Amino acid sequence: MTPRSSRQGPIAAPSPEGPSPIRLGFGANWRQFTLLVVVNAFVGAMVGLERTVVPLIAQADFGLVSKTVVLSFLVSFGIVKALANLFAGHLADRIGRKPLLVAGWLAGLPVPLLIIWAPSWGWIVFANVLLGVNQGLCWSTTVIMKIDLVGPARRGLAMGLNEFAGYVAVSLSALLTGYLAAAHGLRPAPFYPGIAFAVLGLAVSVFAVRETRGHARAESRQLGADFSRLGFGGVFLLTTWRDRALFAVSQAGMVNNLNDGMVWGLIPVFLAARGVTLDRIGVVTATYPLVWGMGQLATGALSDRWGRKWMIASGMWVQAAGIATFVIGHSLRPWLAGAILLGIGTALVYPTLLAAVSDVAHPDWRASAVGVYRLWRDSGYAIGAIAAGLLADAFTMPFAIAAIAALTLVSGVVVAGVMYETLPDGSARWRVVPTDT
């Protein structure tokens, strides 16, 4: 089969549901795309509920001292979210996107109530199991649906808008919970907004969002059949190891969320131990995802013009510098600078990683490839929580933070040395995969 350029105008193809043609591109699908941006903002707001307050609840309400035990809620979240991503990608190619989106919101409904009523830390851990299902199913499907709608030409921009909505919502939710906690205590007030986020997200998903699998099929018909006939096992191996770009992307995604898990679980405790007040902890923990989210409006689109590889590598190096600043600094100002650097680095990396996966994967198995990538990426939450907790307990919190910074630096070196550019000459492509892979 001869590869075809992905940089084409809107594609029109007969809809399997009726005579109206399916058209790809922002202009043809802006209403549904905008709805999905709103839905992903609610998804991000759900996880933002926890970024300031939950690590502090462990010590204040339940008397937990061990950092490894405190971070156990992130281990459950990361493992479940990673597996939910994997199943979401595979099932999205088989049964469609919308049913998984609705199922994810049903799993998320009890989360704020469980945290509000939790009589023991085990309830918090279980709430994060459900939150992992919510995040894995909902975030994965909104990513896949946006890629379906826009077609091949503007994937970086689409992912930038998706991650912008999600992580600005994370930031605003983290900031809101910090101020509510400072004014009204750690529970229950900071988690009341979560009830509204879950109900609204479910309502929009059920009544307004439409299935997009037909758009992926329209793109597939333009490219032609995927003669490699990759089964799910083949997609898993290709995304994990056999394709150099997908391997580089998967390891970078894992390390990105490994350091994010450390920042989520350890930095609030680190700052509290240095006498920083709750509202100021909220500002620091909100600054990082705010810069991350806002920055993706530019970085996603720029990756469509500049390419993916060096934005990913440089982003990992900027992240490493930001994390190291928390160790070097001794006051609020350098810690805020570290949060800003970390946000800039993650903005360079996050939408670009997803766009690179979409560059390489054929529409017939793209959702599965995104699911495998997100499996490895979000397993970083669990690995980061375990590693940061063990290192902090065995040595010190600054040592644990510095070790994660060093690992992030190395990950960027791997991208620079291993990854090929998936967007050569400013034009996305589909790589033909040999049948023996």
Secondary structure, 3 states (H helix, E strand, C coil): CCCCECCCCCCEEEECCEEEEEECCHHHHHHHHHHHHHHHHHHHHHHHCCCCCHHHHHHHCCCCCCHHHHCHHHHHHHHHHHHHHHHHHHHHHHHCCHHHHHHHHHHHCCHHHHHHHCCCHHHHHHHHHHHHHHHHHHHHHHHHHHHHHHCCCCHHHHHHHHHHHHHHHHHHHHHHHHHHHHHHCCCCHHHHHHHHHHHHHHHHHHHCCCCCHHHHHHHHHHHCCCCCCCCHHHHHHHHHHHCHHHHHHHHHHHHHHHHHHHHHHHHHHHHHHCCCCHHHHHHHHHHHHHHHHHHHHHHHHHHHHHCCHHHHHHHHHHHHHHHHHHHHCCCHHHHHHHHHHHHHHHHHHHHHHHHHHHHHCCCCCHHHHHHHHHHHHHHHHHHHHHHHHHHHHHCCHHHHHHHHHHHHHHHHHHHHHHCCCCCHHHCCECCCCCCCC
